[in-house]
Amino acid sequence: MPLEPAIVGPKGCFVQTSPAKGSGATILVVDDDALITLNTVDVLTDLGHVALEAFSGPQALALMETRSDIAAIITDYAMPGMTGIELAHAARQLRPGLPILLATGYDEVPDAAGHDFVQLKKPFREDELSGRLAEVLAPAAG
């Protein structure tokens, strides 16, 4: 099933829309590497979710200000200008309790102390992404 074309949203955010396949959640994917972002969006779409994309923390936050349907964020840890942890904290200021999935290639994230963000080790397979996403969405569904 082909994706609808990407559109440029508010403040230069790129928004990838996908057709709904049931009751999939709207997931915001944030990574400065476009290939990783697009691959993750494709996997989420195949899993039945609606995927939005941003290529930086500020783009993600701007998108969150315009979209109330974001159920979770999957963010890269190592991004220029704003790390995934900084983004996650800022996102939680906007929406306390928002599920965050932190994707990283690091064994230990330097500023990870005292957070409850679920980590996803890069590179990841579809089943790993699906399992970790189900883990972070489960409390919100209950």
Backbone torsions as a table, in degrees:
resi	resn	phi	psi	omega
1	MET	NA	119.4	-175.9
2	PRO	-72.2	148.8	175.6
3	LEU	-80.3	152.4	171.2
4	GLU	-70.3	156.8	-179.1
5	PRO	-64.5	153.3	175.4
6	ALA	-70.4	144.7	176.3
7	ILE	-124.4	155.7	177.2
8	VAL	-90.1	122.0	-178.7
9	GLY	-95.4	-162.0	-176.8
10	PRO	-61.5	143.6	176.6
11	LYS	56.0	31.6	175.8
12	GLY	78.9	9.8	178.1
13	CYS	-72.3	138.4	175.8
14	PHE	-93.5	131.2	-177.1
15	VAL	-118.7	122.1	176.0
16	GLN	-103.4	119.6	178.3
17	THR	-100.2	153.3	179.6
18	SER	-141.2	150.5	180.0
19	PRO	-69.1	141.2	179.9
20	ALA	-74.6	138.9	176.7
21	LYS	-118.5	51.8	-177.1
22	GLY	114.1	-136.5	-174.2
23	SER	-102.4	36.6	179.8
24	GLY	-62.0	150.1	-179.8
25	ALA	-83.4	158.0	173.4
26	THR	-90.4	119.2	-174.8
27	ILE	-117.6	131.7	176.4
28	LEU	-95.8	121.2	179.6
29	VAL	-104.3	126.0	-177.5
30	VAL	-127.3	118.6	177.0
31	ASP	-159.2	138.9	179.5
32	ASP	-77.4	-10.6	176.6
33	ASP	-94.0	109.4	-175.2
34	ALA	-59.1	-37.8	-179.1
35	LEU	-63.4	-44.1	178.5
36	ILE	-64.5	-43.7	179.6
37	THR	-59.0	-50.0	-177.7
38	LEU	-64.9	-38.4	177.3
39	ASN	-64.8	-42.0	179.2
40	THR	-65.0	-41.8	176.9
41	VAL	-59.2	-43.8	178.7
42	ASP	-61.0	-44.3	179.6
43	VAL	-63.4	-45.7	179.7
44	LEU	-61.1	-40.1	177.6
45	THR	-62.6	-44.3	177.4
46	ASP	-61.3	-30.2	179.1
47	LEU	-81.4	-3.4	176.4
48	GLY	96.2	10.5	179.8
49	HIS	-95.1	163.5	170.0
50	VAL	-95.8	125.6	-175.5
51	ALA	-112.8	132.5	173.6
52	LEU	-113.2	149.7	-178.9
53	GLU	-128.4	147.0	172.9
54	ALA	-142.6	150.8	-176.0
55	PHE	-109.1	9.7	176.5
56	SER	-161.0	164.0	176.3
57	GLY	-60.1	-49.0	179.1
58	PRO	-59.4	-38.7	176.3
59	GLN	-62.2	-42.0	-179.4
60	ALA	-62.9	-44.6	-179.6
61	LEU	-64.9	-38.8	177.3
62	ALA	-63.3	-39.8	178.4
63	LEU	-66.5	-39.1	178.4
64	MET	-62.9	-29.9	179.2
65	GLU	-70.5	-21.5	-178.0
66	THR	-106.0	-12.6	-176.2
67	ARG	-121.3	117.0	179.2
68	SER	-91.7	-5.6	-174.5
69	ASP	-93.4	5.1	-178.9
70	ILE	-70.7	118.4	-176.4
71	ALA	-92.5	-22.1	-178.3
72	ALA	-165.6	161.3	175.3
73	ILE	-121.7	135.2	167.9
74	ILE	-111.3	116.1	-176.6
75	THR	-128.5	143.7	171.5
76	ASP	-69.6	148.6	176.2
77	TYR	-77.7	-53.5	-171.4
78	ALA	-91.0	94.6	176.1
79	MET	-128.8	146.9	178.9
80	PRO	-69.7	143.1	175.1
81	GLY	87.0	-43.2	-179.4
82	MET	-151.2	118.4	179.1
83	THR	-71.6	166.3	176.2
84	GLY	-61.4	-34.3	178.1
85	ILE	-68.0	-42.5	177.4
86	GLU	-62.9	-41.7	176.4
87	LEU	-61.6	-46.2	-177.9
88	ALA	-59.8	-43.3	178.4
89	HIS	-64.6	-42.4	178.7
90	ALA	-65.2	-40.0	178.5
91	ALA	-64.0	-38.7	179.0
92	ARG	-70.6	-23.0	172.9
93	GLN	-66.9	-38.3	178.2
94	LEU	-74.8	-39.8	-177.2
95	ARG	-139.1	88.7	179.3
96	PRO	-54.9	137.7	177.6
97	GLY	82.6	1.2	179.8
98	LEU	-59.4	127.9	178.1
99	PRO	-64.0	132.6	-178.8
100	ILE	-124.7	130.6	174.1
101	LEU	-115.4	115.8	-175.4
102	LEU	-98.5	110.2	-180.0
103	ALA	-91.3	127.5	-176.9
104	THR	-152.0	149.8	173.8
105	GLY	-92.5	-6.3	179.7
106	TYR	-80.9	142.5	174.3
107	ASP	-68.7	-40.3	176.2
108	GLU	-130.4	130.9	179.6
109	VAL	-86.0	124.3	-173.7
110	PRO	-53.8	-43.5	-176.8
111	ASP	-106.8	35.3	-174.5
112	ALA	-88.9	-6.9	-177.0
113	ALA	-61.1	136.6	174.2
114	GLY	77.4	19.5	176.3
115	HIS	-118.3	163.6	179.4
116	ASP	-114.9	24.2	-178.8
117	PHE	-76.4	130.2	178.4
118	VAL	-75.9	135.0	-178.4
119	GLN	-100.5	146.5	177.1
120	LEU	-126.1	118.1	-176.0
121	LYS	-74.9	127.9	175.0
122	LYS	-89.8	146.6	-10.3
123	PRO	-73.0	149.4	-177.5
124	PHE	-120.0	155.0	176.5
125	ARG	-95.6	165.0	-179.8
126	GLU	-56.7	-43.0	-178.5
127	ASP	-66.7	-32.0	177.5
128	GLU	-69.3	-43.7	177.4
129	LEU	-62.2	-46.4	-179.2
130	SER	-60.1	-44.6	-179.5
131	GLY	-65.1	-45.9	179.9
132	ARG	-67.1	-38.4	178.4
133	LEU	-65.7	-42.2	176.4
134	ALA	-60.1	-38.1	178.9
135	GLU	-61.1	-45.2	-177.7
136	VAL	-77.3	-28.2	179.9
137	LEU	-82.2	-22.6	-175.8
138	ALA	-55.8	-48.9	179.6
139	PRO	-61.7	-35.3	-179.7
140	ALA	-68.3	-32.7	-179.0
141	ALA	-76.2	-25.5	-176.0
142	GLY	-85.8	NA	NA
